[in-house]
Amino acid sequence: MKTLKITAILFLFSCVLCITSVQAQDARMGIKGGLNVTNLYLEDVNDENARFGFNLGLYGQILSSDVFAIQPELLFSTKGAKWEYTGALDQTIDFNTNYLDLPVLAVFKLGKSAEIHAGPYAGYLLSAKIKYDGDFANGTDNIDRDDLNTIDYGLVGGFGLNFGAMQVGARYNYGLAKIADSDGAKSLLGDSKNSNAQLYVSFDLGNNK
């Protein structure tokens, strides 16, 4: 049922972009990508145990005017956290998850030079693994997706600066869904949720003047 829901969402996203490209003269479509700085949090978000990854995908703008637009995106995004222990034994544990994220953002345009973005996102878990490196253990274990919630969701906020067809921006994704699903995963992750700060560059592939 979850797979059917995410397939329907992706199909709707594709249809929206196709309709937009045909009907809206000022519609924007393009590619984007950049850096992820991700973590897991329980109650308060902090910068400990952060891991670096990336995001890459497509975006479009619909219902666009000089001051407002709706911007759906489809992004491949790496998330997770990294724990480093030092002392008698040195050990690093890298928890890595890969998601297909679908943000749907309200865009508030501050003239032609800047934008503010805000809205919800939904994510679909593609894969997960843990990598061990150190004195105690080395290697990689794939995590059964049935042990984790395959659907992630949360809130997004950020801004972008426009330089012609290029936009440079920063964004924060605040996850609201618990990652662990099985009892075994909950014993390791508890009620952890995703936290993701992003820096990105996007390129408008449309014909905006």
CORNOR-V785527 format. One record per backbone hydrogen bond with DSSP energy under -1.0 kcal/mol. NH is the residue of the N-H (numbers start at 0). CO is the residue of the C=O. If there is no record, write none. Layout:
# CORNOR-V785527
nh->{NH	NH}
co->{CO	CO}
This chain:
# CORNOR-V785527
nh->{4	5	6	7	8	9	10	11	12	13	14	15	16	17	18	19	20	21	22	23	26	29	30	31	32	33	34	35	36	37	38	40	50	52	54	55	56	57	58	59	60	61	64	68	69	70	72	73	74	75	76	77	78	80	81	82	84	90	91	92	93	94	95	96	97	98	99	100	101	103	104	105	106	107	108	109	110	114	115	116	117	118	120	121	122	123	124	125	126	128	129	130	131	132	134	138	140	142	146	147	148	151	153	154	155	156	157	158	159	160	161	162	165	166	167	168	169	170	171	172	173	174	175	178	180	181	185	186	188	189	191	192	194	195	196	197	198	199	200	201	202	203	204}
co->{0	1	2	3	4	5	6	7	8	9	10	11	12	13	14	15	16	17	18	19	23	58	202	56	200	54	198	52	196	50	194	192	37	35	33	75	31	73	29	71	27	69	67	106	61	104	102	57	100	55	98	53	96	94	48	92	90	84	132	82	130	80	128	78	126	76	123	74	121	119	70	117	68	115	66	113	108	159	107	157	105	155	153	101	151	99	149	97	97	95	140	93	138	91	89	131	129	127	143	144	178	122	120	173	118	171	116	169	114	167	112	165	162	201	160	199	158	197	156	195	154	193	152	191	146	146	181	182	184	185	188	40	38	172	36	170	34	168	32	166	30	164	28}
